Every structure is written in structure tokens, then in C-alpha cells.
Amino acid sequence: MRFPWFSLAGEEKLHSHVLSIENVDRHKGGVYICTANNRVGQPASSQVVLHVLCKYATHIHI
């Protein structure tokens, strides 16, 4: 059985039933879709929304 994960940006993440994202930053947030396919019948898809909460560093320019 295959479980590819994709972001809506079209970037494939991995082929596992677990979505694991390393070095998370605010740009990695968004909708991720997993499609299970065992080649018998129709594939089934589900989606999750990842919200990345972060504090912005304070920058002072003088």
C-alpha cells in the first residue's frame, strides 16, 4: 500500500503513512494531502492543515 503525502504547492513529502516535517518554519504551513492506494478499488484521500506558529525575532536598525 502506498501513502504519498503532497503539499498543495505540489511538493511531494514522503511515501509513508506518517507525515514528518523537519526544520519547520512558517513557510511549511498549509494544506497537506495523503492518498492511500492499494491498487484495488479507488484511492482514498484525506487532508490536514498545518498551522505553524512562530515568534518573529526583534530587529532594530539604527
N, C-alpha and C positions, 0 to 999 in steps of 0.2 A: 504494500500500500504506500502511496506517495502522499506527502503533506507539504507541498511547496507554499511558502509564505512570500507575499509580494506587498510592497507599499503601493499606494495609489500613484506614486511618482513613477511606477514601473520597475523599480529596482527589486530584484529577487533577493531575499534574505537568506533562506536556507531550506533544506529538504528534511524537516523534522516536525514532529507534532508539537514541539516546544519552540516558541519564538524567543530567541535570546539575542539581545542587542548590547554590544559592548561600546564603551566610550560614548555614552548617551549625552547628547546635547539638545538644545531646543530645536535644532533642525531635523531631528529624528522623530519628532512627534508627528502624528497624523493617523490616517486610516491604514490598517494592515489587514490583508485578506488571506485566509488559509483555504485551500481547496483540497479536499480528500478525494483520492481517486484510486480505486482498487481494480479498475478496468472491467468491472462487472456492473452494469447499470450506469446510471448517470453520476457524474462527480457532484459532490456536495460542498458548498462554500459557506464560510462564516467570516464575519469581520469584527475587528476590535478597533477602538480608538485609543491611541496612546497620547496622553497629555503629559508634557514634560514641564515641570515647574522648576524654575531656577531663579536665583538672585543674580542680579547684574552687579558686576564689580563697579565700585565708585571710581571714576576717573576725574581728576582735577587737572585742568590745563591752565598754566599760568604764563 
